[in-house]
């Protein structure tokens, strides 16, 4: 099969919350990726989850440690059996169900800057300090060779923080940086001005589901992201994906639906009552 007949689906903002079990997480993610296929019966796609773990969380390491200890299977009577497989990269793992369904899990971190803006460091197993200025944080991530993404968050791009982001996007420091969309963004809010600004500056917008730490958050994983043509190698798939994202020919096509406004409000209330 040629690369033209295949494609890559990527959720670029993923958290494995404490309330998520690994088997259910894998099942929900794969099923949501599968829903994005236009041709019924086609399985010729790579499904990629880019983790953005916050300080104190180490889900990728936990999965990696299972591989190192020889425990390469996670099982649930409802959500099936999933095998963990190492790649040639320290920051990616392949996950395969007993039915042959495959996912790629890629390490990454979420950092909070001095200005209280979030920055994602994707496709890396390195850690980055919180509470540094935005420019320095982004520079650290890019120097590491990781993908630096400034993701949308409810209320986080308003007021003073919004002005800081506007200034940053217009600066030379923004070159090679990505902006992140979020599947939890409410439909009725319209397109943020920072997205339009990023487009004018030729900065790519990478969508991701950003599942919340709620019981129903797991249902969002894989449902919002982007699509690229071609396929990834089994040897160093995440490195190949990173190379493609940094290419001037990157063909990023978003997929998925934004959150209905009443569900967005329900989510926000649930978070505050949690």
Secondary structure, 3 states (H helix, E strand, C coil): CCHHHCEEEEEEEECCCCCCCHHHHHHHHHHHHHCCCCCCCCCCEEEEEEECECCCCCHHHHHHHHHHCCCCEEEECCCEEEEEEECCCCCEEEEEECCCCEEEEECEEEEECCCCCEEEEECCCCCCCCCCCHHHHHHHHHHCCCEEEEECCCCCCCHHHHHHHHHHHCCHHHCCCEEEEECCCEHHHCCCHHHHHHHHCCCCEEEECCCCCCHHHHHHCCCCEEEEECCCCCCCHHHHHHHHHHCCCCCCEEECCCECHHHHHHHHHHHHHC
